[in-house]
Amino acid sequence: MLTVQKEVLANITKCYALCPITLKGVPGFLLGTEKEGGCYFYDLQGKLVEPIWTDFGGLMSIVPYPGAENAFLATQEFYSPNNSAESRIVLAFWDGASWQVHTLVQLPFVHRFDAFQVEGVNHLIACTIKDSHEFKDDWNHPGKIYVGELPQDPRDALHGVNLRVLLDGLVKNHGYARHSVDGVPHPLVTSESGVLQLTPPMGGEDWKTTALSDIPTSDAALLDMDGDGKEELFTYGPFHGDSFSIFRQDLKGNWARVFIRDTDLPFLHAIWVGEILGTPTLLVGHRRGQNALYAVTYDETDSEYKFVKLDEGAGPSNVTYLPETQTIVAANRETDELAFYHIS
């Protein structure tokens, strides 16, 4: 059973996004804020190394620039689905003397995005939660998935990046998860339409999309937790909902739900999958009710999924794991805490 010791590193208003990264030779992670604040770099011991910027919040996503040192991408000014018409993706890079931050692409309502390299090409995926709106909580203008290419040198990206629409009509286009198949990124995108898996261009072919589920989904992840050689699909639903589900593929390749928990997890949001101390683990966090953080694993003896509560009352927006120090990091938005959970 996983046990942790909590350490509050800092109190940062509406802390939100996390990104493990190495900058200027120092391994650590970036923290971004949802509202006022900015972007901050911490080392693996949780010490603030330096702020990257402090004049804009709205950081929903932060990712390293593929194949480059001392450079990353982030969203700015996505403050909520009702206040993100000015949102954009920015490029930050160290020029040898200071951090330079420039707009890569102005993209209203951009919420999640990613950048990775396949067959020597740097790809950019950008997902807008909606296309526009006319009044509060207007979902009548569905979001889109945009794709494009990034140059090898981050500085060359300042000349402009061309994006095209891969798919549109995605209502409440909220979730994105990195996932690899045989070492190649095959990410997940979630919306009211369900879960889509993207296949990047390879061998001269274009992007492909595959529907894994048509159930309204807020976030999703894939992981072989039960050790049968096939990945399970883990989902939160509907948008910012309270239903946690697990699906397995049947012999025909169709996904069938084998587990649901929907009574005590309001506003599911934080999600992370991977191995912790050699055990396939899913981290689950929600932002209402008990505001708890759980570790989910599979018990082969009992043939069931086990939930271990790691914390409550904090309300994590995002979590990640630092294997170098065996530490879980949480941006606890509801309590303005940046926290470590040291595994013991």
C-alpha positions, 0 to 999 in steps of 0.5 A: 500500500502506497503511503506518503508524507505531505510537504507544502512547498509554497502557497500560490494562488490558483496554482494549476499546471505542472511540467517535469523539465530540465532547464539550464542543466537543472532537473525539476518542474515548471508550475503555472497559475490559472489566474494571476501569477505566472510560470515558476521553475522548481528543482527536484527538492522543491526549491524555487529556482527562478520565476520565468514570468510573473505578468500573465496567468491562464496556464492550462498546459506546459510542454518542453520544446521537442529536441531543444534545450532550455525552451518550452511552450505554454498557454497564457490567458486561458482563465476559464471557458468564459474568459479565454478569448485572448488565450495563446500559446507562447514560446519561452527560451533562454537566450544566454542572459535572460528568459525570452517569452514570445507569442507562438500563435494567438488561438482563442480558447486554446486549452490543451496542446502538446509538441513532440517529434516523430520521424524527425518532424516536430509536431504541434497539436492544439485543442480549443475547448470551444470556438467562440461564445456569445454569453456565459456558459455558451457551448454552441460553438464547438472546439477544434483540434489543430495540427502543425509543424514546429522548426527544429530551432525554437527561435525559428518558430518566432517567424510564425507557425501554420496550423490547420484544422484536423477535426472540429465539432468537439463540444467541451473539448477539455482533456488531452493525455500523452500516450505512446504506442511502441515508442510513438506518441498516440495521444488522447483527446476527450470531449462530449463526443467521447475519447479520440486517439490520434496517430501522427503522420508516419511513412508519408501518411496524414494524421489519423483519428480513432474513436475509443469511446462515444461517452461524454468524457472530461479526461482519459488515460490508458495503462495496463494496470492489471498486467494482462498485456492490454491497456485499460481505458480510464475516464472521467465524465462528463465535463468536470463530472463525478464519474470515474470509469474503467474500460477493457477491450473485448475480443472484438476490440470494443471497449466495455466498462468494467468499473464505475465509481460515481458517488463521491468524486465531484469535479474530477480533474487531476489525472496521471498514469505510470509506474510508481515504485514499479507498480502501474498506478493511476493518480486521481484528484477531484476539486469538490466535496472532499477534494481528495487525491487517490492512488489507484492500483490493481490487486491481483490477489483480489482481482480488483482495483484498489483506491488509497487516499493520499490526501483530502481537503486540497483539491488538486488541479494537476499532479505528476510524479518525479521518479528521481526523488520518488515524489508526487507533485500536486498543484492543489488549486482549491487551497493554493498549495504547491505540495510534495507527497514523499513516498514512504 
